[in-house]
Amino acid sequence: MTKKILLRQETTADFDEVFELNRAAFGQDNEAKLVVALRGNPDVFVPELSEPV
């Protein structure tokens, strides 16, 4: 069976869910907090790099 996965850049509406996903995946808040910190620093997080080619 073939499954399709849709990849897209996250939006601000996704932030809470992404936080919870990271917390569930890693079993702690550290990685989720890192993602939040990276989002807030335009020098280290470039959203355009996560866009499909």
PyMOL Python script that loads the backbone (N, CA, C, O; Angstrom):
from pymol import cmd

cmd.read_pdbstr("""\
ATOM      1  N   MET A   1       0.833  -1.173   0.000  1.00  0.00           N
ATOM      2  CA  MET A   1       0.000   0.000   0.000  1.00  0.00           C
ATOM      3  C   MET A   1       0.889   1.252   0.000  1.00  0.00           C
ATOM      4  O   MET A   1       1.857   1.331   0.756  1.00  0.00           O
ATOM      5  N   THR A   2       0.559   2.209  -0.836  1.00  0.00           N
ATOM      6  CA  THR A   2       1.297   3.462  -0.921  1.00  0.00           C
ATOM      7  C   THR A   2       0.568   4.544  -0.140  1.00  0.00           C
ATOM      8  O   THR A   2      -0.642   4.726  -0.281  1.00  0.00           O
ATOM      9  N   LYS A   3       1.319   5.254   0.680  1.00  0.00           N
ATOM     10  CA  LYS A   3       0.743   6.361   1.445  1.00  0.00           C
ATOM     11  C   LYS A   3       1.354   7.664   0.952  1.00  0.00           C
ATOM     12  O   LYS A   3       2.532   7.715   0.600  1.00  0.00           O
ATOM     13  N   LYS A   4       0.550   8.704   0.931  1.00  0.00           N
ATOM     14  CA  LYS A   4       1.037  10.020   0.549  1.00  0.00           C
ATOM     15  C   LYS A   4       1.265  10.855   1.801  1.00  0.00           C
ATOM     16  O   LYS A   4       0.495  10.800   2.760  1.00  0.00           O
ATOM     17  N   ILE A   5       2.333  11.622   1.767  1.00  0.00           N
ATOM     18  CA  ILE A   5       2.631  12.540   2.852  1.00  0.00           C
ATOM     19  C   ILE A   5       2.745  13.933   2.247  1.00  0.00           C
ATOM     20  O   ILE A   5       3.474  14.134   1.276  1.00  0.00           O
ATOM     21  N   LEU A   6       2.039  14.877   2.810  1.00  0.00           N
ATOM     22  CA  LEU A   6       2.094  16.259   2.364  1.00  0.00           C
ATOM     23  C   LEU A   6       3.033  17.024   3.288  1.00  0.00           C
ATOM     24  O   LEU A   6       2.796  17.106   4.493  1.00  0.00           O
ATOM     25  N   LEU A   7       4.089  17.578   2.726  1.00  0.00           N
ATOM     26  CA  LEU A   7       5.022  18.393   3.495  1.00  0.00           C
ATOM     27  C   LEU A   7       4.785  19.852   3.151  1.00  0.00           C
ATOM     28  O   LEU A   7       4.634  20.208   1.982  1.00  0.00           O
ATOM     29  N   ARG A   8       4.754  20.688   4.172  1.00  0.00           N
ATOM     30  CA  ARG A   8       4.587  22.120   3.954  1.00  0.00           C
ATOM     31  C   ARG A   8       5.289  22.861   5.073  1.00  0.00           C
ATOM     32  O   ARG A   8       5.569  22.300   6.133  1.00  0.00           O
ATOM     33  N   GLN A   9       5.564  24.106   4.825  1.00  0.00           N
ATOM     34  CA  GLN A   9       6.170  24.933   5.857  1.00  0.00           C
ATOM     35  C   GLN A   9       5.141  25.176   6.956  1.00  0.00           C
ATOM     36  O   GLN A   9       3.959  25.374   6.676  1.00  0.00           O
ATOM     37  N   GLU A  10       5.592  25.159   8.193  1.00  0.00           N
ATOM     38  CA  GLU A  10       4.667  25.392   9.291  1.00  0.00           C
ATOM     39  C   GLU A  10       4.175  26.837   9.285  1.00  0.00           C
ATOM     40  O   GLU A  10       4.825  27.734   8.747  1.00  0.00           O
ATOM     41  N   THR A  11       3.029  27.031   9.886  1.00  0.00           N
ATOM     42  CA  THR A  11       2.480  28.374  10.071  1.00  0.00           C
ATOM     43  C   THR A  11       2.381  28.636  11.569  1.00  0.00           C
ATOM     44  O   THR A  11       2.548  27.722  12.377  1.00  0.00           O
ATOM     45  N   THR A  12       2.114  29.869  11.934  1.00  0.00           N
ATOM     46  CA  THR A  12       1.982  30.184  13.362  1.00  0.00           C
ATOM     47  C   THR A  12       0.854  29.388  14.008  1.00  0.00           C
ATOM     48  O   THR A  12       0.894  29.117  15.208  1.00  0.00           O
ATOM     49  N   ALA A  13      -0.136  29.017  13.233  1.00  0.00           N
ATOM     50  CA  ALA A  13      -1.237  28.201  13.760  1.00  0.00           C
ATOM     51  C   ALA A  13      -0.769  26.800  14.151  1.00  0.00           C
ATOM     52  O   ALA A  13      -1.444  26.117  14.921  1.00  0.00           O
ATOM     53  N   ASP A  14       0.374  26.368  13.631  1.00  0.00           N
ATOM     54  CA  ASP A  14       0.910  25.032  13.908  1.00  0.00           C
ATOM     55  C   ASP A  14       1.806  24.990  15.144  1.00  0.00           C
ATOM     56  O   ASP A  14       2.088  23.905  15.652  1.00  0.00           O
ATOM     57  N   PHE A  15       2.254  26.128  15.634  1.00  0.00           N
ATOM     58  CA  PHE A  15       3.296  26.168  16.652  1.00  0.00           C
ATOM     59  C   PHE A  15       2.977  25.336  17.895  1.00  0.00           C
ATOM     60  O   PHE A  15       3.837  24.592  18.365  1.00  0.00           O
ATOM     61  N   ASP A  16       1.772  25.444  18.432  1.00  0.00           N
ATOM     62  CA  ASP A  16       1.426  24.681  19.641  1.00  0.00           C
ATOM     63  C   ASP A  16       1.453  23.183  19.380  1.00  0.00           C
ATOM     64  O   ASP A  16       1.940  22.410  20.205  1.00  0.00           O
ATOM     65  N   GLU A  17       0.930  22.779  18.233  1.00  0.00           N
ATOM     66  CA  GLU A  17       0.914  21.357  17.899  1.00  0.00           C
ATOM     67  C   GLU A  17       2.323  20.823  17.655  1.00  0.00           C
ATOM     68  O   GLU A  17       2.640  19.700  18.045  1.00  0.00           O
ATOM     69  N   VAL A  18       3.161  21.622  17.014  1.00  0.00           N
ATOM     70  CA  VAL A  18       4.550  21.219  16.777  1.00  0.00           C
ATOM     71  C   VAL A  18       5.285  21.089  18.109  1.00  0.00           C
ATOM     72  O   VAL A  18       6.086  20.173  18.293  1.00  0.00           O
ATOM     73  N   PHE A  19       5.014  22.001  19.031  1.00  0.00           N
ATOM     74  CA  PHE A  19       5.613  21.914  20.364  1.00  0.00           C
ATOM     75  C   PHE A  19       5.238  20.585  21.018  1.00  0.00           C
ATOM     76  O   PHE A  19       6.102  19.870  21.527  1.00  0.00           O
ATOM     77  N   GLU A  20       3.953  20.262  21.000  1.00  0.00           N
ATOM     78  CA  GLU A  20       3.480  19.014  21.612  1.00  0.00           C
ATOM     79  C   GLU A  20       4.045  17.788  20.902  1.00  0.00           C
ATOM     80  O   GLU A  20       4.371  16.793  21.549  1.00  0.00           O
ATOM     81  N   LEU A  21       4.161  17.849  19.594  1.00  0.00           N
ATOM     82  CA  LEU A  21       4.733  16.739  18.828  1.00  0.00           C
ATOM     83  C   LEU A  21       6.181  16.498  19.231  1.00  0.00           C
ATOM     84  O   LEU A  21       6.585  15.356  19.449  1.00  0.00           O
ATOM     85  N   ASN A  22       6.964  17.569  19.331  1.00  0.00           N
ATOM     86  CA  ASN A  22       8.357  17.431  19.747  1.00  0.00           C
ATOM     87  C   ASN A  22       8.469  16.929  21.175  1.00  0.00           C
ATOM     88  O   ASN A  22       9.335  16.108  21.480  1.00  0.00           O
ATOM     89  N   ARG A  23       7.600  17.414  22.055  1.00  0.00           N
ATOM     90  CA  ARG A  23       7.631  16.947  23.442  1.00  0.00           C
ATOM     91  C   ARG A  23       7.309  15.453  23.509  1.00  0.00           C
ATOM     92  O   ARG A  23       7.963  14.709  24.241  1.00  0.00           O
ATOM     93  N   ALA A  24       6.318  15.018  22.758  1.00  0.00           N
ATOM     94  CA  ALA A  24       5.953  13.600  22.743  1.00  0.00           C
ATOM     95  C   ALA A  24       7.060  12.751  22.124  1.00  0.00           C
ATOM     96  O   ALA A  24       7.352  11.656  22.604  1.00  0.00           O
ATOM     97  N   ALA A  25       7.665  13.255  21.066  1.00  0.00           N
ATOM     98  CA  ALA A  25       8.704  12.489  20.370  1.00  0.00           C
ATOM     99  C   ALA A  25       9.949  12.299  21.232  1.00  0.00           C
ATOM    100  O   ALA A  25      10.570  11.237  21.201  1.00  0.00           O
ATOM    101  N   PHE A  26      10.315  13.323  21.999  1.00  0.00           N
ATOM    102  CA  PHE A  26      11.553  13.264  22.772  1.00  0.00           C
ATOM    103  C   PHE A  26      11.329  13.003  24.257  1.00  0.00           C
ATOM    104  O   PHE A  26      12.290  12.807  25.001  1.00  0.00           O
ATOM    105  N   GLY A  27      10.069  12.999  24.697  1.00  0.00           N
ATOM    106  CA  GLY A  27       9.776  12.686  26.087  1.00  0.00           C
ATOM    107  C   GLY A  27      10.160  13.775  27.073  1.00  0.00           C
ATOM    108  O   GLY A  27      10.241  13.524  28.275  1.00  0.00           O
ATOM    109  N   GLN A  28      10.395  14.968  26.580  1.00  0.00           N
ATOM    110  CA  GLN A  28      10.747  16.107  27.433  1.00  0.00           C
ATOM    111  C   GLN A  28      10.523  17.395  26.643  1.00  0.00           C
ATOM    112  O   GLN A  28      10.229  17.353  25.449  1.00  0.00           O
ATOM    113  N   ASP A  29      10.662  18.534  27.314  1.00  0.00           N
ATOM    114  CA  ASP A  29      10.411  19.831  26.671  1.00  0.00           C
ATOM    115  C   ASP A  29      11.635  20.444  25.993  1.00  0.00           C
ATOM    116  O   ASP A  29      11.490  21.377  25.203  1.00  0.00           O
ATOM    117  N   ASN A  30      12.832  19.944  26.280  1.00  0.00           N
ATOM    118  CA  ASN A  30      14.052  20.620  25.825  1.00  0.00           C
ATOM    119  C   ASN A  30      14.092  20.861  24.319  1.00  0.00           C
ATOM    120  O   ASN A  30      14.372  21.977  23.881  1.00  0.00           O
ATOM    121  N   GLU A  31      13.820  19.840  23.530  1.00  0.00           N
ATOM    122  CA  GLU A  31      13.872  19.991  22.076  1.00  0.00           C
ATOM    123  C   GLU A  31      12.780  20.927  21.572  1.00  0.00           C
ATOM    124  O   GLU A  31      13.008  21.720  20.659  1.00  0.00           O
ATOM    125  N   ALA A  32      11.606  20.834  22.165  1.00  0.00           N
ATOM    126  CA  ALA A  32      10.502  21.717  21.779  1.00  0.00           C
ATOM    127  C   ALA A  32      10.853  23.173  22.088  1.00  0.00           C
ATOM    128  O   ALA A  32      10.556  24.064  21.292  1.00  0.00           O
ATOM    129  N   LYS A  33      11.476  23.414  23.227  1.00  0.00           N
ATOM    130  CA  LYS A  33      11.894  24.768  23.585  1.00  0.00           C
ATOM    131  C   LYS A  33      12.996  25.265  22.653  1.00  0.00           C
ATOM    132  O   LYS A  33      13.049  26.453  22.336  1.00  0.00           O
ATOM    133  N   LEU A  34      13.865  24.374  22.218  1.00  0.00           N
ATOM    134  CA  LEU A  34      14.912  24.740  21.261  1.00  0.00           C
ATOM    135  C   LEU A  34      14.301  25.210  19.947  1.00  0.00           C
ATOM    136  O   LEU A  34      14.751  26.202  19.373  1.00  0.00           O
ATOM    137  N   VAL A  35      13.288  24.508  19.471  1.00  0.00           N
ATOM    138  CA  VAL A  35      12.603  24.902  18.235  1.00  0.00           C
ATOM    139  C   VAL A  35      12.004  26.293  18.396  1.00  0.00           C
ATOM    140  O   VAL A  35      12.108  27.120  17.490  1.00  0.00           O
ATOM    141  N   VAL A  36      11.383  26.557  19.529  1.00  0.00           N
ATOM    142  CA  VAL A  36      10.798  27.881  19.791  1.00  0.00           C
ATOM    143  C   VAL A  36      11.894  28.949  19.763  1.00  0.00           C
ATOM    144  O   VAL A  36      11.712  30.009  19.165  1.00  0.00           O
ATOM    145  N   ALA A  37      13.024  28.672  20.403  1.00  0.00           N
ATOM    146  CA  ALA A  37      14.129  29.633  20.433  1.00  0.00           C
ATOM    147  C   ALA A  37      14.695  29.876  19.036  1.00  0.00           C
ATOM    148  O   ALA A  37      15.003  31.013  18.680  1.00  0.00           O
ATOM    149  N   LEU A  38      14.831  28.818  18.250  1.00  0.00           N
ATOM    150  CA  LEU A  38      15.355  28.968  16.890  1.00  0.00           C
ATOM    151  C   LEU A  38      14.409  29.775  16.017  1.00  0.00           C
ATOM    152  O   LEU A  38      14.852  30.588  15.207  1.00  0.00           O
ATOM    153  N   ARG A  39      13.119  29.558  16.174  1.00  0.00           N
ATOM    154  CA  ARG A  39      12.130  30.330  15.409  1.00  0.00           C
ATOM    155  C   ARG A  39      12.263  31.817  15.693  1.00  0.00           C
ATOM    156  O   ARG A  39      12.067  32.644  14.801  1.00  0.00           O
ATOM    157  N   GLY A  40      12.589  32.154  16.913  1.00  0.00           N
ATOM    158  CA  GLY A  40      12.666  33.547  17.319  1.00  0.00           C
ATOM    159  C   GLY A  40      13.947  34.252  16.929  1.00  0.00           C
ATOM    160  O   GLY A  40      14.094  35.447  17.184  1.00  0.00           O
ATOM    161  N   ASN A  41      14.881  33.533  16.313  1.00  0.00           N
ATOM    162  CA  ASN A  41      16.159  34.124  15.925  1.00  0.00           C
ATOM    163  C   ASN A  41      16.350  33.991  14.420  1.00  0.00           C
ATOM    164  O   ASN A  41      16.740  32.925  13.943  1.00  0.00           O
ATOM    165  N   PRO A  42      16.081  35.056  13.659  1.00  0.00           N
ATOM    166  CA  PRO A  42      16.167  34.973  12.200  1.00  0.00           C
ATOM    167  C   PRO A  42      17.580  34.718  11.686  1.00  0.00           C
ATOM    168  O   PRO A  42      17.754  34.352  10.524  1.00  0.00           O
ATOM    169  N   ASP A  43      18.595  34.907  12.538  1.00  0.00           N
ATOM    170  CA  ASP A  43      19.966  34.647  12.110  1.00  0.00           C
ATOM    171  C   ASP A  43      20.284  33.160  12.041  1.00  0.00           C
ATOM    172  O   ASP A  43      21.217  32.760  11.344  1.00  0.00           O
ATOM    173  N   VAL A  44      19.522  32.335  12.755  1.00  0.00           N
ATOM    174  CA  VAL A  44      19.806  30.900  12.755  1.00  0.00           C
ATOM    175  C   VAL A  44      18.706  30.060  12.129  1.00  0.00           C
ATOM    176  O   VAL A  44      18.943  28.914  11.746  1.00  0.00           O
ATOM    177  N   PHE A  45      17.512  30.613  12.022  1.00  0.00           N
ATOM    178  CA  PHE A  45      16.405  29.865  11.420  1.00  0.00           C
ATOM    179  C   PHE A  45      15.968  30.572  10.153  1.00  0.00           C
ATOM    180  O   PHE A  45      15.519  31.718  10.188  1.00  0.00           O
ATOM    181  N   VAL A  46      16.103  29.878   9.032  1.00  0.00           N
ATOM    182  CA  VAL A  46      15.721  30.434   7.737  1.00  0.00           C
ATOM    183  C   VAL A  46      14.579  29.583   7.193  1.00  0.00           C
ATOM    184  O   VAL A  46      14.831  28.522   6.622  1.00  0.00           O
ATOM    185  N   PRO A  47      13.328  30.018   7.356  1.00  0.00           N
ATOM    186  CA  PRO A  47      12.179  29.213   6.946  1.00  0.00           C
ATOM    187  C   PRO A  47      12.233  28.775   5.485  1.00  0.00           C
ATOM    188  O   PRO A  47      11.771  27.687   5.140  1.00  0.00           O
ATOM    189  N   GLU A  48      12.800  29.623   4.629  1.00  0.00           N
ATOM    190  CA  GLU A  48      12.855  29.289   3.203  1.00  0.00           C
ATOM    191  C   GLU A  48      13.667  28.022   2.930  1.00  0.00           C
ATOM    192  O   GLU A  48      13.457  27.368   1.909  1.00  0.00           O
ATOM    193  N   LEU A  49      14.577  27.672   3.814  1.00  0.00           N
ATOM    194  CA  LEU A  49      15.368  26.451   3.616  1.00  0.00           C
ATOM    195  C   LEU A  49      14.537  25.192   3.804  1.00  0.00           C
ATOM    196  O   LEU A  49      14.949  24.109   3.388  1.00  0.00           O
ATOM    197  N   SER A  50      13.380  25.322   4.422  1.00  0.00           N
ATOM    198  CA  SER A  50      12.525  24.152   4.639  1.00  0.00           C
ATOM    199  C   SER A  50      11.440  24.023   3.578  1.00  0.00           C
ATOM    200  O   SER A  50      10.600  23.126   3.655  1.00  0.00           O
ATOM    201  N   GLU A  51      11.452  24.907   2.596  1.00  0.00           N
ATOM    202  CA  GLU A  51      10.457  24.833   1.524  1.00  0.00           C
ATOM    203  C   GLU A  51      10.876  23.797   0.492  1.00  0.00           C
ATOM    204  O   GLU A  51      12.066  23.637   0.220  1.00  0.00           O
ATOM    205  N   PRO A  52       9.911  23.096  -0.082  1.00  0.00           N
ATOM    206  CA  PRO A  52      10.238  22.133  -1.134  1.00  0.00           C
ATOM    207  C   PRO A  52      10.815  22.841  -2.354  1.00  0.00           C
ATOM    208  O   PRO A  52      10.493  23.994  -2.640  1.00  0.00           O
ATOM    209  N   VAL A  53      11.652  22.139  -3.043  1.00  0.00           N
ATOM    210  CA  VAL A  53      12.287  22.695  -4.251  1.00  0.00           C
ATOM    211  C   VAL A  53      11.377  22.534  -5.435  1.00  0.00           C
ATOM    212  O   VAL A  53      11.729  22.937  -6.544  1.00  0.00           O
TER     213      VAL A  53
END
""", "prot")
cmd.dss("prot")
cmd.show_as("cartoon", "prot")
cmd.util.cbc("prot")
cmd.orient("prot")
